Amino acid sequence: MNNPDSANQIIWWKDKKLLAGFTLVFLSFVLGFYGKLVFISRFYKPIGLITGLSLWAFSWLLLFLGVFIVGWETVKMIQHRIQSHVKKTVKETYNYTKNLPKKSYDYTRELHKKGIQKIKKSLSKND
């Protein structure tokens, strides 16, 4: 079988297209949030309104350009990697929480035994 994790490993620091694409995507998020901030803070000023909307629209263009440069195959590989990491984390969390009731039951039982032993000792001292 062809395993996408082992066959198509991404070397982040060596692929210039990948770095340029991620830089554009990151820059689009920054410009998009800044454009929203300008749009909201200067809503009643026409120049601020137009500037905010222009930055927001430009951020979408940068986002699509960055995804285009990165390539759909790389985006799919990243999505697969994220999904497999999430699936692994969910399984680990499930197994951990599945054992919690047994651990807490055993811990409570041990506390109960210690309490009973202390009571027996105190009763035997009083006799």
Secondary structure as GFF3:
##gff-version 3
##sequence-region A 1 127
A	DSSP	alpha_helix	4	7	.	.	.	ID=ss1
A	DSSP	alpha_helix	16	41	.	.	.	ID=ss2
A	DSSP	alpha_helix	46	70	.	.	.	ID=ss3
A	DSSP	alpha_helix	72	126	.	.	.	ID=ss4
###
